[in-house]
């Protein structure tokens, strides 16, 4: 490779000029979070909220865990 573009490609291939790729976890962490709303009976919500607080977990973490177990994650 020679010429203007060949020199650019050679320079870009040098390790010090390359940025490491983000992992899926890092990629997901940079995405904005959005709301996911569901309607449930108030008695169930109260029960689940109390149990989550009692056990020291968040409702979000439990819901995300259940959705990942059921549907997996994107590739």
N, C-alpha and C positions, 0 to 999 in steps of 0.2 A: 504494500500500500504506500503510495507516495502522493504527494500533492497536499493541498490544503486540508482536505477531509481525512486523508490517511494519518496525518500528524495529529489531528484532533482525536481520532479513534485510538491511536497509540497512547496519547496522554490520558484519555478516559479509562483505559484498561489498567493503568497503574493502580495498585492497591490503595495508595494514599489518597487517590481521587475518588474512591468508591465509598458509598455509604452502605452500611449493613441493612439488609432487608428487615422489615418489621415482622415479628411473629404474629400469629392470628390473635393472640391475647393482646399484644400491643396495639394492633390494628383496631380491635374492638374497643379498646380503652380510649382511642382518639375520636371515636364516633360520638355524636351528641346522643344523649338519652332522651327517650320519648315516653309518654304515658301509655299504659295499657290498661284500659278500663273494662271491668266485668261487673255484672250485677249479681249479687248474692243476697239471700235473706239476711236481715239484720241480726238475727239470733246466731247464725253461723259466723258472721263477721265478728261479732263480739267474742264468741268462743275462740275462733282462730287467732284473733288479736291478743287475747289474754294468754293463750298457750304460747304464742310466739314471744311475748314479753317474759313469760315465766321461764322459758327455756333459753332466752337470750339470743334469739335469732330474729331477723327481719322478715316480714311478710314477702318482701321483694325477693330475698334470697331463696325462700321456699318455693315461690312461684316460678322463678327462673330455673331452679333445679328440676322441678317437675316438668316444665316445658322442654328442657334439654333432654331429660330422660325419655320423654314420649316422642319428640320429633327430631332430636339431635341438633347439630349445629351446621351452618352452611360450610361448604368446602372451600 
